[in-house]
Amino acid sequence: MLSIIDGGGYIRSSGLNNDPANIGIFAVIMSFYAVYKRNILLWIISFLSGIASVSFIAILGTISAVLYYCIILLRSPKHIFILAIVTGLTFYALNNINSPVFNIMKNAVTLRAESKQNSTMGDEKRGAYFSNFPLAVLYMPSSLIIGTGYSTASFS
């Protein structure tokens, strides 16, 4: 039941807390497991969960799982050729599917990408995290291992 109605009029599914972004790590883990077990249904579920949460980490991670499997593990020109064909067909389908649900999901990802690209406030927050990270580690190095407690992700 946790979800966020974003400014673009779409709903972002959430994970274990009210942040939809945490689906990103779970979808990536599940997609690598699905590729390892060669379970296409599990991979499709992880990919769709990334789209439903509008999490770029999840979407790119699920795609990376397939790329890792095909390029690194198989190292077969035949499999790389099949991957190229499937990728081309996927991009063709993404641009030509005319379903209301699919269009809403595609627009949600596009709007989210544009809002991140045009955001100055988000960049300032991320810049502050990156610039203060070394000081936070020096101040409380144990938080890297044991954390700082519930709902204190940015405490350090």
Buried (B, 14 or more C-beta within 10 A) or exposed (E): EEEBEBEBEBBBBBBEEEBBBBBBBBBBEBBBBBBEEEEEEBBEBBBBBBBBBBBBBBBBBBBBBBBBBBEEEBEEEEBBEEBEEEBEEEEEEEEEEEEEEEEEBBEBBEBBEEEEEEEEEEEEEEEEEEEEEEEBEEEEEEBEEEEBEEEEEEEB
